[in-house]
Amino acid sequence: ASLGHDRIAGLAGVARAMFAAGFRPGEIVHNTFSYHLTPGGAMAEGGARALGCPVIPAGTGQTELQLRVINDLRPTAYVGTPSFLVVLLDKAREMGFDTSSLCKALVSGEALPPGLRDRLEAEFGIQAYQLYGTADLGLIAYESLAPDGSVCEGMVLDEGIIVELVHPGTGDP
């Protein structure tokens, strides 16, 4: 099944996940998800726009060019994989680019281990939260902030998703 443009642009759930991660209307979002052969970039952009955030459609690669854009446009939020965020930050440090405007991230596409989350916070001042989604369904679940500012344990399941747990290989509930 194809994920139509209206479905991608209207993903209010992605906007909800961004809000839960601390994104607020008007903040510039640096989107490094791919815009080709996967709807990740379009989904993240649709969510950011639904929230009222301007988007830098950076996509993947071109690390030095992306660092120049971050240095010049000063986005406060990042969406993409956690590993590419680390690549950008380490390269910025090496090359002298200023990425200090980035203070929050919503990451997906791979795991965010506790050690990496801690490193992003301690070394770069970035609070990172996870989103779990797929190309065919979009948002499935996301992390959120607790009242004390810490990460809530577990994830919030999108209200439009019905989850069924089955035994691998048999399909039995």
SULKA-V842797 format. One record per pair of residues at least 12 apart in sequence whose C-alpha atoms are under 6 Angstrom apart, sorted by the first residue. I is the first residue (numbers start at 0). J is the second residue. If there is no record, write none. Layout:
<<I J> <I J>>
This chain:
<<7 42> <8 45> <10 46> <11 46> <13 46> <14 46> <14 47> <14 50> <16 141> <19 143> <20 128> <20 143> <24 50> <24 51> <24 52> <25 51> <25 52> <26 52> <27 52> <27 53> <27 54> <27 74> <27 75> <28 54> <28 74> <28 76> <28 77> <29 55> <29 77> <30 55> <30 56> <30 57> <30 78> <31 57> <31 58> <31 59> <31 79> <32 58> <32 79> <33 58> <33 59> <70 97> <70 98> <73 100> <74 100> <75 100> <75 101> <75 102> <76 101> <76 103> <76 104> <77 104> <78 104> <78 105> <78 106> <79 106> <80 106> <80 107> <80 108> <81 106> <102 124> <102 125> <103 125> <103 126> <103 127> <104 127> <105 127> <105 128> <105 129> <106 129> <107 129> <107 130> <128 142> <129 141> <129 142> <139 157> <140 154> <140 155> <140 156> <140 157> <141 154> <141 155> <142 154>>
